Amino acid sequence: MKKKNKIYIYQIKKGGGVMFEKYRDLAAYPDVLNLKDVANYCRISKDSARKACVDGKLKHIRIGRLCKITKENLINFLENNNE
């Protein structure tokens, strides 16, 4: 159990890693997400997800013209961009 911003965030084990309880819905998604998955999870457009990648806000890997995002990178993006 970790304390962050006076809110207790419980961690749950999923597969081989540990995921924050508040992201438990993310467990239904594959370990490596595409832009469509990120947009669906964040409830934003695919173009907004692509713009976050291009602007360098969302860490990703380019494979040809595809953007691949790990769950860890998505969680870091969501935690660091609480606007």
mmCIF file of the N, C-alpha and C atoms, coordinates in Angstrom:
data_MODEL
# 
_entry.id   MODEL 
# 
loop_
_atom_site.group_PDB 
_atom_site.id 
_atom_site.type_symbol 
_atom_site.label_atom_id 
_atom_site.label_alt_id 
_atom_site.label_comp_id 
_atom_site.label_asym_id 
_atom_site.label_entity_id 
_atom_site.label_seq_id 
_atom_site.pdbx_PDB_ins_code 
_atom_site.Cartn_x 
_atom_site.Cartn_y 
_atom_site.Cartn_z 
_atom_site.occupancy 
_atom_site.B_iso_or_equiv 
_atom_site.pdbx_formal_charge 
_atom_site.auth_seq_id 
_atom_site.auth_comp_id 
_atom_site.auth_asym_id 
_atom_site.auth_atom_id 
_atom_site.pdbx_PDB_model_num 
ATOM 1   N N  . MET A 1 1  ? 0.842   -1.168  0.000   1.00 0.00 ? 1  MET A N  1 
ATOM 2   C CA . MET A 1 1  ? 0.000   0.000   0.000   1.00 0.00 ? 1  MET A CA 1 
ATOM 3   C C  . MET A 1 1  ? 0.890   1.235   0.000   1.00 0.00 ? 1  MET A C  1 
ATOM 4   N N  . LYS A 1 2  ? 0.627   2.152   -0.915  1.00 0.00 ? 2  LYS A N  1 
ATOM 5   C CA . LYS A 1 2  ? 1.392   3.383   -1.005  1.00 0.00 ? 2  LYS A CA 1 
ATOM 6   C C  . LYS A 1 2  ? 0.462   4.560   -0.745  1.00 0.00 ? 2  LYS A C  1 
ATOM 7   N N  . LYS A 1 3  ? 0.992   5.566   -0.118  1.00 0.00 ? 3  LYS A N  1 
ATOM 8   C CA . LYS A 1 3  ? 0.213   6.765   0.140   1.00 0.00 ? 3  LYS A CA 1 
ATOM 9   C C  . LYS A 1 3  ? 0.637   7.833   -0.847  1.00 0.00 ? 3  LYS A C  1 
ATOM 10  N N  . LYS A 1 4  ? -0.328  8.409   -1.549  1.00 0.00 ? 4  LYS A N  1 
ATOM 11  C CA . LYS A 1 4  ? -0.038  9.440   -2.524  1.00 0.00 ? 4  LYS A CA 1 
ATOM 12  C C  . LYS A 1 4  ? -1.149  10.473  -2.461  1.00 0.00 ? 4  LYS A C  1 
ATOM 13  N N  . ASN A 1 5  ? -0.770  11.725  -2.224  1.00 0.00 ? 5  ASN A N  1 
ATOM 14  C CA . ASN A 1 5  ? -1.721  12.828  -2.171  1.00 0.00 ? 5  ASN A CA 1 
ATOM 15  C C  . ASN A 1 5  ? -2.864  12.571  -1.193  1.00 0.00 ? 5  ASN A C  1 
ATOM 16  N N  . LYS A 1 6  ? -2.539  12.014  -0.055  1.00 0.00 ? 6  LYS A N  1 
ATOM 17  C CA . LYS A 1 6  ? -3.500  11.719  1.006   1.00 0.00 ? 6  LYS A CA 1 
ATOM 18  C C  . LYS A 1 6  ? -4.584  10.740  0.576   1.00 0.00 ? 6  LYS A C  1 
ATOM 19  N N  . ILE A 1 7  ? -4.362  10.035  -0.512  1.00 0.00 ? 7  ILE A N  1 
ATOM 20  C CA . ILE A 1 7  ? -5.300  9.017   -0.981  1.00 0.00 ? 7  ILE A CA 1 
ATOM 21  C C  . ILE A 1 7  ? -4.548  7.707   -1.018  1.00 0.00 ? 7  ILE A C  1 
ATOM 22  N N  . TYR A 1 8  ? -5.105  6.687   -0.400  1.00 0.00 ? 8  TYR A N  1 
ATOM 23  C CA . TYR A 1 8  ? -4.451  5.392   -0.424  1.00 0.00 ? 8  TYR A CA 1 
ATOM 24  C C  . TYR A 1 8  ? -4.744  4.712   -1.752  1.00 0.00 ? 8  TYR A C  1 
ATOM 25  N N  . ILE A 1 9  ? -3.691  4.302   -2.414  1.00 0.00 ? 9  ILE A N  1 
ATOM 26  C CA . ILE A 1 9  ? -3.813  3.594   -3.682  1.00 0.00 ? 9  ILE A CA 1 
ATOM 27  C C  . ILE A 1 9  ? -3.382  2.160   -3.431  1.00 0.00 ? 9  ILE A C  1 
ATOM 28  N N  . TYR A 1 10 ? -4.313  1.243   -3.524  1.00 0.00 ? 10 TYR A N  1 
ATOM 29  C CA . TYR A 1 10 ? -4.005  -0.163  -3.317  1.00 0.00 ? 10 TYR A CA 1 
ATOM 30  C C  . TYR A 1 10 ? -3.527  -0.763  -4.624  1.00 0.00 ? 10 TYR A C  1 
ATOM 31  N N  . GLN A 1 11 ? -2.579  -1.656  -4.523  1.00 0.00 ? 11 GLN A N  1 
ATOM 32  C CA . GLN A 1 11 ? -2.056  -2.300  -5.708  1.00 0.00 ? 11 GLN A CA 1 
ATOM 33  C C  . GLN A 1 11 ? -2.591  -3.721  -5.770  1.00 0.00 ? 11 GLN A C  1 
ATOM 34  N N  . ILE A 1 12 ? -2.912  -4.168  -6.976  1.00 0.00 ? 12 ILE A N  1 
ATOM 35  C CA . ILE A 1 12 ? -3.375  -5.534  -7.175  1.00 0.00 ? 12 ILE A CA 1 
ATOM 36  C C  . ILE A 1 12 ? -2.404  -6.229  -8.109  1.00 0.00 ? 12 ILE A C  1 
ATOM 37  N N  . LYS A 1 13 ? -2.223  -7.512  -7.898  1.00 0.00 ? 13 LYS A N  1 
ATOM 38  C CA . LYS A 1 13 ? -1.343  -8.280  -8.779  1.00 0.00 ? 13 LYS A CA 1 
ATOM 39  C C  . LYS A 1 13 ? -2.168  -8.795  -9.944  1.00 0.00 ? 13 LYS A C  1 
ATOM 40  N N  . LYS A 1 14 ? -1.660  -8.579  -11.133 1.00 0.00 ? 14 LYS A N  1 
ATOM 41  C CA . LYS A 1 14 ? -2.316  -9.052  -12.344 1.00 0.00 ? 14 LYS A CA 1 
ATOM 42  C C  . LYS A 1 14 ? -1.247  -9.662  -13.223 1.00 0.00 ? 14 LYS A C  1 
ATOM 43  N N  . GLY A 1 15 ? -1.337  -10.940 -13.457 1.00 0.00 ? 15 GLY A N  1 
ATOM 44  C CA . GLY A 1 15 ? -0.324  -11.610 -14.268 1.00 0.00 ? 15 GLY A CA 1 
ATOM 45  C C  . GLY A 1 15 ? 1.007   -11.557 -13.564 1.00 0.00 ? 15 GLY A C  1 
ATOM 46  N N  . GLY A 1 16 ? 2.011   -10.997 -14.211 1.00 0.00 ? 16 GLY A N  1 
ATOM 47  C CA . GLY A 1 16 ? 3.347   -10.931 -13.629 1.00 0.00 ? 16 GLY A CA 1 
ATOM 48  C C  . GLY A 1 16 ? 3.660   -9.599  -12.988 1.00 0.00 ? 16 GLY A C  1 
ATOM 49  N N  . GLY A 1 17 ? 2.775   -8.611  -13.124 1.00 0.00 ? 17 GLY A N  1 
ATOM 50  C CA . GLY A 1 17 ? 3.099   -7.290  -12.615 1.00 0.00 ? 17 GLY A CA 1 
ATOM 51  C C  . GLY A 1 17 ? 2.103   -6.805  -11.574 1.00 0.00 ? 17 GLY A C  1 
ATOM 52  N N  . VAL A 1 18 ? 2.306   -5.587  -11.146 1.00 0.00 ? 18 VAL A N  1 
ATOM 53  C CA . VAL A 1 18 ? 1.438   -4.959  -10.165 1.00 0.00 ? 18 VAL A CA 1 
ATOM 54  C C  . VAL A 1 18 ? 0.778   -3.760  -10.830 1.00 0.00 ? 18 VAL A C  1 
ATOM 55  N N  . MET A 1 19 ? -0.529  -3.618  -10.626 1.00 0.00 ? 19 MET A N  1 
ATOM 56  C CA . MET A 1 19 ? -1.264  -2.526  -11.236 1.00 0.00 ? 19 MET A CA 1 
ATOM 57  C C  . MET A 1 19 ? -2.057  -1.799  -10.155 1.00 0.00 ? 19 MET A C  1 
ATOM 58  N N  . PHE A 1 20 ? -2.174  -0.491  -10.266 1.00 0.00 ? 20 PHE A N  1 
ATOM 59  C CA . PHE A 1 20 ? -2.958  0.266   -9.307  1.00 0.00 ? 20 PHE A CA 1 
ATOM 60  C C  . PHE A 1 20 ? -4.424  -0.141  -9.392  1.00 0.00 ? 20 PHE A C  1 
ATOM 61  N N  . GLU A 1 21 ? -5.076  -0.179  -8.254  1.00 0.00 ? 21 GLU A N  1 
ATOM 62  C CA . GLU A 1 21 ? -6.483  -0.576  -8.201  1.00 0.00 ? 21 GLU A CA 1 
ATOM 63  C C  . GLU A 1 21 ? -7.363  0.347   -9.043  1.00 0.00 ? 21 GLU A C  1 
ATOM 64  N N  . LYS A 1 22 ? -7.024  1.631   -9.080  1.00 0.00 ? 22 LYS A N  1 
ATOM 65  C CA . LYS A 1 22 ? -7.876  2.541   -9.836  1.00 0.00 ? 22 LYS A CA 1 
ATOM 66  C C  . LYS A 1 22 ? -7.778  2.313   -11.344 1.00 0.00 ? 22 LYS A C  1 
ATOM 67  N N  . TYR A 1 23 ? -6.821  1.521   -11.785 1.00 0.00 ? 23 TYR A N  1 
ATOM 68  C CA . TYR A 1 23 ? -6.699  1.171   -13.199 1.00 0.00 ? 23 TYR A CA 1 
ATOM 69  C C  . TYR A 1 23 ? -7.080  -0.283  -13.459 1.00 0.00 ? 23 TYR A C  1 
ATOM 70  N N  . ARG A 1 24 ? -7.911  -0.847  -12.607 1.00 0.00 ? 24 ARG A N  1 
ATOM 71  C CA . ARG A 1 24 ? -8.253  -2.274  -12.753 1.00 0.00 ? 24 ARG A CA 1 
ATOM 72  C C  . ARG A 1 24 ? -8.995  -2.562  -14.057 1.00 0.00 ? 24 ARG A C  1 
ATOM 73  N N  . ASP A 1 25 ? -9.701  -1.571  -14.619 1.00 0.00 ? 25 ASP A N  1 
ATOM 74  C CA . ASP A 1 25 ? -10.382 -1.767  -15.907 1.00 0.00 ? 25 ASP A CA 1 
ATOM 75  C C  . ASP A 1 25 ? -9.386  -1.977  -17.045 1.00 0.00 ? 25 ASP A C  1 
ATOM 76  N N  . LEU A 1 26 ? -8.181  -1.503  -16.848 1.00 0.00 ? 26 LEU A N  1 
ATOM 77  C CA . LEU A 1 26 ? -7.133  -1.644  -17.853 1.00 0.00 ? 26 LEU A CA 1 
ATOM 78  C C  . LEU A 1 26 ? -6.665  -3.098  -17.983 1.00 0.00 ? 26 LEU A C  1 
ATOM 79  N N  . ALA A 1 27 ? -6.982  -3.922  -16.997 1.00 0.00 ? 27 ALA A N  1 
ATOM 80  C CA . ALA A 1 27 ? -6.575  -5.332  -17.023 1.00 0.00 ? 27 ALA A CA 1 
ATOM 81  C C  . ALA A 1 27 ? -7.230  -6.096  -18.174 1.00 0.00 ? 27 ALA A C  1 
ATOM 82  N N  . ALA A 1 28 ? -8.353  -5.609  -18.666 1.00 0.00 ? 28 ALA A N  1 
ATOM 83  C CA . ALA A 1 28 ? -9.057  -6.273  -19.766 1.00 0.00 ? 28 ALA A CA 1 
ATOM 84  C C  . ALA A 1 28 ? -8.372  -6.033  -21.110 1.00 0.00 ? 28 ALA A C  1 
ATOM 85  N N  . TYR A 1 29 ? -7.467  -5.069  -21.165 1.00 0.00 ? 29 TYR A N  1 
ATOM 86  C CA . TYR A 1 29 ? -6.779  -4.724  -22.403 1.00 0.00 ? 29 TYR A CA 1 
ATOM 87  C C  . TYR A 1 29 ? -5.475  -5.512  -22.523 1.00 0.00 ? 29 TYR A C  1 
ATOM 88  N N  . PRO A 1 30 ? -4.944  -5.649  -23.744 1.00 0.00 ? 30 PRO A N  1 
ATOM 89  C CA . PRO A 1 30 ? -3.650  -6.335  -23.915 1.00 0.00 ? 30 PRO A CA 1 
ATOM 90  C C  . PRO A 1 30 ? -2.515  -5.529  -23.284 1.00 0.00 ? 30 PRO A C  1 
ATOM 91  N N  . ASP A 1 31 ? -1.360  -6.160  -23.069 1.00 0.00 ? 31 ASP A N  1 
ATOM 92  C CA . ASP A 1 31 ? -0.216  -5.495  -22.437 1.00 0.00 ? 31 ASP A CA 1 
ATOM 93  C C  . ASP A 1 31 ? 0.336   -4.353  -23.287 1.00 0.00 ? 31 ASP A C  1 
ATOM 94  N N  . VAL A 1 32 ? 0.256   -4.490  -24.586 1.00 0.00 ? 32 VAL A N  1 
ATOM 95  C CA . VAL A 1 32 ? 0.699   -3.434  -25.504 1.00 0.00 ? 32 VAL A CA 1 
ATOM 96  C C  . VAL A 1 32 ? -0.530  -2.939  -26.261 1.00 0.00 ? 32 VAL A C  1 
ATOM 97  N N  . LEU A 1 33 ? -0.807  -1.648  -26.122 1.00 0.00 ? 33 LEU A N  1 
ATOM 98  C CA . LEU A 1 33 ? -2.023  -1.056  -26.676 1.00 0.00 ? 33 LEU A CA 1 
ATOM 99  C C  . LEU A 1 33 ? -1.733  -0.317  -27.975 1.00 0.00 ? 33 LEU A C  1 
ATOM 100 N N  . ASN A 1 34 ? -2.736  -0.256  -28.836 1.00 0.00 ? 34 ASN A N  1 
ATOM 101 C CA . ASN A 1 34 ? -2.636  0.592   -30.016 1.00 0.00 ? 34 ASN A CA 1 
ATOM 102 C C  . ASN A 1 34 ? -3.413  1.879   -29.740 1.00 0.00 ? 34 ASN A C  1 
ATOM 103 N N  . LEU A 1 35 ? -3.439  2.793   -30.677 1.00 0.00 ? 35 LEU A N  1 
ATOM 104 C CA . LEU A 1 35 ? -4.103  4.081   -30.464 1.00 0.00 ? 35 LEU A CA 1 
ATOM 105 C C  . LEU A 1 35 ? -5.595  3.926   -30.221 1.00 0.00 ? 35 LEU A C  1 
ATOM 106 N N  . LYS A 1 36 ? -6.203  2.967   -30.886 1.00 0.00 ? 36 LYS A N  1 
ATOM 107 C CA . LYS A 1 36 ? -7.643  2.735   -30.710 1.00 0.00 ? 36 LYS A CA 1 
ATOM 108 C C  . LYS A 1 36 ? -7.945  2.300   -29.283 1.00 0.00 ? 36 LYS A C  1 
ATOM 109 N N  . ASP A 1 37 ? -7.122  1.411   -28.725 1.00 0.00 ? 37 ASP A N  1 
ATOM 110 C CA . ASP A 1 37 ? -7.309  0.958   -27.350 1.00 0.00 ? 37 ASP A CA 1 
ATOM 111 C C  . ASP A 1 37 ? -7.127  2.105   -26.353 1.00 0.00 ? 37 ASP A C  1 
ATOM 112 N N  . VAL A 1 38 ? -6.096  2.915   -26.569 1.00 0.00 ? 38 VAL A N  1 
ATOM 113 C CA . VAL A 1 38 ? -5.830  4.059   -25.684 1.00 0.00 ? 38 VAL A CA 1 
ATOM 114 C C  . VAL A 1 38 ? -6.995  5.036   -25.745 1.00 0.00 ? 38 VAL A C  1 
ATOM 115 N N  . ALA A 1 39 ? -7.461  5.338   -26.944 1.00 0.00 ? 39 ALA A N  1 
ATOM 116 C CA . ALA A 1 39 ? -8.578  6.260   -27.105 1.00 0.00 ? 39 ALA A CA 1 
ATOM 117 C C  . ALA A 1 39 ? -9.839  5.725   -26.439 1.00 0.00 ? 39 ALA A C  1 
ATOM 118 N N  . ASN A 1 40 ? -10.084 4.433   -26.585 1.00 0.00 ? 40 ASN A N  1 
ATOM 119 C CA . ASN A 1 40 ? -11.264 3.810   -25.986 1.00 0.00 ? 40 ASN A CA 1 
ATOM 120 C C  . ASN A 1 40 ? -11.183 3.858   -24.463 1.00 0.00 ? 40 ASN A C  1 
ATOM 121 N N  . TYR A 1 41 ? -10.025 3.528   -23.901 1.00 0.00 ? 41 TYR A N  1 
ATOM 122 C CA . TYR A 1 41 ? -9.872  3.518   -22.446 1.00 0.00 ? 41 TYR A CA 1 
ATOM 123 C C  . TYR A 1 41 ? -9.968  4.926   -21.858 1.00 0.00 ? 41 TYR A C  1 
ATOM 124 N N  . CYS A 1 42 ? -9.332  5.900   -22.511 1.00 0.00 ? 42 CYS A N  1 
ATOM 125 C CA . CYS A 1 42 ? -9.310  7.274   -21.997 1.00 0.00 ? 42 CYS A CA 1 
ATOM 126 C C  . CYS A 1 42 ? -10.552 8.072   -22.381 1.00 0.00 ? 42 CYS A C  1 
ATOM 127 N N  . ARG A 1 43 ? -11.377 7.494   -23.243 1.00 0.00 ? 43 ARG A N  1 
ATOM 128 C CA . ARG A 1 43 ? -12.580 8.163   -23.742 1.00 0.00 ? 43 ARG A CA 1 
ATOM 129 C C  . ARG A 1 43 ? -12.241 9.476   -24.451 1.00 0.00 ? 43 ARG A C  1 
ATOM 130 N N  . ILE A 1 44 ? -11.261 9.370   -25.337 1.00 0.00 ? 44 ILE A N  1 
ATOM 131 C CA . ILE A 1 44 ? -10.867 10.483  -26.182 1.00 0.00 ? 44 ILE A CA 1 
ATOM 132 C C  . ILE A 1 44 ? -10.858 9.990   -27.621 1.00 0.00 ? 44 ILE A C  1 
ATOM 133 N N  . SER A 1 45 ? -10.651 10.894  -28.562 1.00 0.00 ? 45 SER A N  1 
ATOM 134 C CA . SER A 1 45 ? -10.597 10.468  -29.960 1.00 0.00 ? 45 SER A CA 1 
ATOM 135 C C  . SER A 1 45 ? -9.235  9.841   -30.264 1.00 0.00 ? 45 SER A C  1 
ATOM 136 N N  . LYS A 1 46 ? -9.220  9.061   -31.320 1.00 0.00 ? 46 LYS A N  1 
ATOM 137 C CA . LYS A 1 46 ? -7.967  8.438   -31.765 1.00 0.00 ? 46 LYS A CA 1 
ATOM 138 C C  . LYS A 1 46 ? -6.956  9.506   -32.167 1.00 0.00 ? 46 LYS A C  1 
ATOM 139 N N  . ASP A 1 47 ? -7.434  10.598  -32.767 1.00 0.00 ? 47 ASP A N  1 
ATOM 140 C CA . ASP A 1 47 ? -6.551  11.694  -33.164 1.00 0.00 ? 47 ASP A CA 1 
ATOM 141 C C  . ASP A 1 47 ? -5.927  12.390  -31.952 1.00 0.00 ? 47 ASP A C  1 
ATOM 142 N N  . SER A 1 48 ? -6.675  12.510  -30.860 1.00 0.00 ? 48 SER A N  1 
ATOM 143 C CA . SER A 1 48 ? -6.125  13.111  -29.641 1.00 0.00 ? 48 SER A CA 1 
ATOM 144 C C  . SER A 1 48 ? -5.046  12.220  -29.040 1.00 0.00 ? 48 SER A C  1 
ATOM 145 N N  . ALA A 1 49 ? -5.256  10.916  -29.100 1.00 0.00 ? 49 ALA A N  1 
ATOM 146 C CA . ALA A 1 49 ? -4.252  9.970   -28.609 1.00 0.00 ? 49 ALA A CA 1 
ATOM 147 C C  . ALA A 1 49 ? -2.990  10.053  -29.482 1.00 0.00 ? 49 ALA A C  1 
ATOM 148 N N  . ARG A 1 50 ? -3.170  10.149  -30.774 1.00 0.00 ? 50 ARG A N  1 
ATOM 149 C CA . ARG A 1 50 ? -2.036  10.278  -31.693 1.00 0.00 ? 50 ARG A CA 1 
ATOM 150 C C  . ARG A 1 50 ? -1.279  11.580  -31.432 1.00 0.00 ? 50 ARG A C  1 
ATOM 151 N N  . LYS A 1 51 ? -2.006  12.673  -31.189 1.00 0.00 ? 51 LYS A N  1 
ATOM 152 C CA . LYS A 1 51 ? -1.380  13.966  -30.915 1.00 0.00 ? 51 LYS A CA 1 
ATOM 153 C C  . LYS A 1 51 ? -0.542  13.903  -29.633 1.00 0.00 ? 51 LYS A C  1 
ATOM 154 N N  . ALA A 1 52 ? -1.023  13.195  -28.606 1.00 0.00 ? 52 ALA A N  1 
ATOM 155 C CA . ALA A 1 52 ? -0.251  13.034  -27.372 1.00 0.00 ? 52 ALA A CA 1 
ATOM 156 C C  . ALA A 1 52 ? 1.053   12.286  -27.647 1.00 0.00 ? 52 ALA A C  1 
ATOM 157 N N  . CYS A 1 53 ? 1.006   11.319  -28.547 1.00 0.00 ? 53 CYS A N  1 
ATOM 158 C CA . CYS A 1 53 ? 2.222   10.584  -28.924 1.00 0.00 ? 53 CYS A CA 1 
ATOM 159 C C  . CYS A 1 53 ? 3.184   11.483  -29.695 1.00 0.00 ? 53 CYS A C  1 
ATOM 160 N N  . VAL A 1 54 ? 2.672   12.192  -30.686 1.00 0.00 ? 54 VAL A N  1 
ATOM 161 C CA . VAL A 1 54 ? 3.505   13.043  -31.531 1.00 0.00 ? 54 VAL A CA 1 
ATOM 162 C C  . VAL A 1 54 ? 4.127   14.179  -30.717 1.00 0.00 ? 54 VAL A C  1 
ATOM 163 N N  . ASP A 1 55 ? 3.377   14.734  -29.767 1.00 0.00 ? 55 ASP A N  1 
ATOM 164 C CA . ASP A 1 55 ? 3.877   15.829  -28.927 1.00 0.00 ? 55 ASP A CA 1 
ATOM 165 C C  . ASP A 1 55 ? 4.868   15.352  -27.873 1.00 0.00 ? 55 ASP A C  1 
ATOM 166 N N  . GLY A 1 56 ? 5.019   14.053  -27.723 1.00 0.00 ? 56 GLY A N  1 
ATOM 167 C CA . GLY A 1 56 ? 5.971   13.511  -26.758 1.00 0.00 ? 56 GLY A CA 1 
ATOM 168 C C  . GLY A 1 56 ? 5.413   13.370  -25.350 1.00 0.00 ? 56 GLY A C  1 
ATOM 169 N N  . LYS A 1 57 ? 4.125   13.596  -25.185 1.00 0.00 ? 57 LYS A N  1 
ATOM 170 C CA . LYS A 1 57 ? 3.505   13.472  -23.858 1.00 0.00 ? 57 LYS A CA 1 
ATOM 171 C C  . LYS A 1 57 ? 3.280   12.012  -23.480 1.00 0.00 ? 57 LYS A C  1 
ATOM 172 N N  . LEU A 1 58 ? 2.936   11.202  -24.468 1.00 0.00 ? 58 LEU A N  1 
ATOM 173 C CA . LEU A 1 58 ? 2.668   9.778   -24.257 1.00 0.00 ? 58 LEU A CA 1 
ATOM 174 C C  . LEU A 1 58 ? 3.795   8.971   -24.877 1.00 0.00 ? 58 LEU A C  1 
ATOM 175 N N  . LYS A 1 59 ? 4.574   8.313   -24.038 1.00 0.00 ? 59 LYS A N  1 
ATOM 176 C CA . LYS A 1 59 ? 5.715   7.527   -24.514 1.00 0.00 ? 59 LYS A CA 1 
ATOM 177 C C  . LYS A 1 59 ? 5.196   6.325   -25.300 1.00 0.00 ? 59 LYS A C  1 
ATOM 178 N N  . HIS A 1 60 ? 5.781   6.100   -26.464 1.00 0.00 ? 60 HIS A N  1 
ATOM 179 C CA . HIS A 1 60 ? 5.301   5.042   -27.352 1.00 0.00 ? 60 HIS A CA 1 
ATOM 180 C C  . HIS A 1 60 ? 6.456   4.495   -28.184 1.00 0.00 ? 60 HIS A C  1 
ATOM 181 N N  . ILE A 1 61 ? 6.151   3.436   -28.921 1.00 0.00 ? 61 ILE A N  1 
ATOM 182 C CA . ILE A 1 61 ? 7.101   2.836   -29.850 1.00 0.00 ? 61 ILE A CA 1 
ATOM 183 C C  . ILE A 1 61 ? 6.455   2.858   -31.226 1.00 0.00 ? 61 ILE A C  1 
ATOM 184 N N  . ARG A 1 62 ? 7.199   3.328   -32.213 1.00 0.00 ? 62 ARG A N  1 
ATOM 185 C CA . ARG A 1 62 ? 6.689   3.343   -33.580 1.00 0.00 ? 62 ARG A CA 1 
ATOM 186 C C  . ARG A 1 62 ? 7.135   2.070   -34.290 1.00 0.00 ? 62 ARG A C  1 
ATOM 187 N N  . ILE A 1 63 ? 6.192   1.402   -34.895 1.00 0.00 ? 63 ILE A N  1 
ATOM 188 C CA . ILE A 1 63 ? 6.466   0.244   -35.742 1.00 0.00 ? 63 ILE A CA 1 
ATOM 189 C C  . ILE A 1 63 ? 5.842   0.580   -37.089 1.00 0.00 ? 63 ILE A C  1 
ATOM 190 N N  . GLY A 1 64 ? 6.690   1.034   -38.005 1.00 0.00 ? 64 GLY A N  1 
ATOM 191 C CA . GLY A 1 64 ? 6.168   1.536   -39.265 1.00 0.00 ? 64 GLY A CA 1 
ATOM 192 C C  . GLY A 1 64 ? 5.363   2.790   -38.990 1.00 0.00 ? 64 GLY A C  1 
ATOM 193 N N  . ARG A 1 65 ? 4.087   2.758   -39.340 1.00 0.00 ? 65 ARG A N  1 
ATOM 194 C CA . ARG A 1 65 ? 3.221   3.910   -39.051 1.00 0.00 ? 65 ARG A CA 1 
ATOM 195 C C  . ARG A 1 65 ? 2.346   3.686   -37.832 1.00 0.00 ? 65 ARG A C  1 
ATOM 196 N N  . LEU A 1 66 ? 2.529   2.568   -37.151 1.00 0.00 ? 66 LEU A N  1 
ATOM 197 C CA . LEU A 1 66 ? 1.732   2.243   -35.964 1.00 0.00 ? 66 LEU A CA 1 
ATOM 198 C C  . LEU A 1 66 ? 2.396   2.768   -34.696 1.00 0.00 ? 66 LEU A C  1 
ATOM 199 N N  . CYS A 1 67 ? 1.585   3.172   -33.746 1.00 0.00 ? 67 CYS A N  1 
ATOM 200 C CA . CYS A 1 67 ? 2.071   3.571   -32.421 1.00 0.00 ? 67 CYS A CA 1 
ATOM 201 C C  . CYS A 1 67 ? 1.647   2.491   -31.432 1.00 0.00 ? 67 CYS A C  1 
ATOM 202 N N  . LYS A 1 68 ? 2.598   1.975   -30.688 1.00 0.00 ? 68 LYS A N  1 
ATOM 203 C CA . LYS A 1 68 ? 2.313   0.971   -29.665 1.00 0.00 ? 68 LYS A CA 1 
ATOM 204 C C  . LYS A 1 68 ? 2.664   1.546   -28.304 1.00 0.00 ? 68 LYS A C  1 
ATOM 205 N N  . ILE A 1 69 ? 1.745   1.409   -27.346 1.00 0.00 ? 69 ILE A N  1 
ATOM 206 C CA . ILE A 1 69 ? 1.902   1.992   -26.019 1.00 0.00 ? 69 ILE A CA 1 
ATOM 207 C C  . ILE A 1 69 ? 1.742   0.890   -24.985 1.00 0.00 ? 69 ILE A C  1 
ATOM 208 N N  . THR A 1 70 ? 2.688   0.792   -24.059 1.00 0.00 ? 70 THR A N  1 
ATOM 209 C CA . THR A 1 70 ? 2.561   -0.202  -22.990 1.00 0.00 ? 70 THR A CA 1 
ATOM 210 C C  . THR A 1 70 ? 1.612   0.336   -21.921 1.00 0.00 ? 70 THR A C  1 
ATOM 211 N N  . LYS A 1 71 ? 1.048   -0.571  -21.139 1.00 0.00 ? 71 LYS A N  1 
ATOM 212 C CA . LYS A 1 71 ? 0.158   -0.158  -20.056 1.00 0.00 ? 71 LYS A CA 1 
ATOM 213 C C  . LYS A 1 71 ? 0.892   0.728   -19.058 1.00 0.00 ? 71 LYS A C  1 
ATOM 214 N N  . GLU A 1 72 ? 2.149   0.391   -18.794 1.00 0.00 ? 72 GLU A N  1 
ATOM 215 C CA . GLU A 1 72 ? 2.949   1.180   -17.859 1.00 0.00 ? 72 GLU A CA 1 
ATOM 216 C C  . GLU A 1 72 ? 3.094   2.619   -18.343 1.00 0.00 ? 72 GLU A C  1 
ATOM 217 N N  . ASN A 1 73 ? 3.361   2.806   -19.637 1.00 0.00 ? 73 ASN A N  1 
ATOM 218 C CA . ASN A 1 73 ? 3.493   4.155   -20.190 1.00 0.00 ? 73 ASN A CA 1 
ATOM 219 C C  . ASN A 1 73 ? 2.166   4.908   -20.151 1.00 0.00 ? 73 ASN A C  1 
ATOM 220 N N  . LEU A 1 74 ? 1.061   4.205   -20.381 1.00 0.00 ? 74 LEU A N  1 
ATOM 221 C CA . LEU A 1 74 ? -0.250  4.841   -20.318 1.00 0.00 ? 74 LEU A CA 1 
ATOM 222 C C  . LEU A 1 74 ? -0.563  5.296   -18.890 1.00 0.00 ? 74 LEU A C  1 
ATOM 223 N N  . ILE A 1 75 ? -0.274  4.450   -17.911 1.00 0.00 ? 75 ILE A N  1 
ATOM 224 C CA . ILE A 1 75 ? -0.520  4.818   -16.508 1.00 0.00 ? 75 ILE A CA 1 
ATOM 225 C C  . ILE A 1 75 ? 0.352   6.004   -16.118 1.00 0.00 ? 75 ILE A C  1 
ATOM 226 N N  . ASN A 1 76 ? 1.622   6.006   -16.526 1.00 0.00 ? 76 ASN A N  1 
ATOM 227 C CA . ASN A 1 76 ? 2.504   7.144   -16.238 1.00 0.00 ? 76 ASN A CA 1 
ATOM 228 C C  . ASN A 1 76 ? 1.958   8.428   -16.873 1.00 0.00 ? 76 ASN A C  1 
ATOM 229 N N  . PHE A 1 77 ? 1.468   8.333   -18.086 1.00 0.00 ? 77 PHE A N  1 
ATOM 230 C CA . PHE A 1 77 ? 0.874   9.489   -18.762 1.00 0.00 ? 77 PHE A CA 1 
ATOM 231 C C  . PHE A 1 77 ? -0.338  10.002  -17.995 1.00 0.00 ? 77 PHE A C  1 
ATOM 232 N N  . LEU A 1 78 ? -1.208  9.095   -17.571 1.00 0.00 ? 78 LEU A N  1 
ATOM 233 C CA . LEU A 1 78 ? -2.414  9.501   -16.849 1.00 0.00 ? 78 LEU A CA 1 
ATOM 234 C C  . LEU A 1 78 ? -2.083  10.102  -15.488 1.00 0.00 ? 78 LEU A C  1 
ATOM 235 N N  . GLU A 1 79 ? -1.082  9.554   -14.816 1.00 0.00 ? 79 GLU A N  1 
ATOM 236 C CA . GLU A 1 79 ? -0.690  10.065  -13.501 1.00 0.00 ? 79 GLU A CA 1 
ATOM 237 C C  . GLU A 1 79 ? -0.027  11.432  -13.604 1.00 0.00 ? 79 GLU A C  1 
ATOM 238 N N  . ASN A 1 80 ? 0.773   11.645  -14.637 1.00 0.00 ? 80 ASN A N  1 
ATOM 239 C CA . ASN A 1 80 ? 1.535   12.890  -14.765 1.00 0.00 ? 80 ASN A CA 1 
ATOM 240 C C  . ASN A 1 80 ? 0.743   14.018  -15.432 1.00 0.00 ? 80 ASN A C  1 
ATOM 241 N N  . ASN A 1 81 ? -0.371  13.697  -16.072 1.00 0.00 ? 81 ASN A N  1 
ATOM 242 C CA . ASN A 1 81 ? -1.154  14.710  -16.795 1.00 0.00 ? 81 ASN A CA 1 
ATOM 243 C C  . ASN A 1 81 ? -2.550  14.846  -16.210 1.00 0.00 ? 81 ASN A C  1 
ATOM 244 N N  . ASN A 1 82 ? -2.638  14.983  -14.914 1.00 0.00 ? 82 ASN A N  1 
ATOM 245 C CA . ASN A 1 82 ? -3.939  15.183  -14.262 1.00 0.00 ? 82 ASN A CA 1 
ATOM 246 C C  . ASN A 1 82 ? -4.352  16.641  -14.411 1.00 0.00 ? 82 ASN A C  1 
ATOM 247 N N  . GLU A 1 83 ? -5.008  16.930  -15.528 1.00 0.00 ? 83 GLU A N  1 
ATOM 248 C CA . GLU A 1 83 ? -5.438  18.304  -15.787 1.00 0.00 ? 83 GLU A CA 1 
ATOM 249 C C  . GLU A 1 83 ? -6.932  18.367  -15.799 1.00 0.00 ? 83 GLU A C  1 
# 
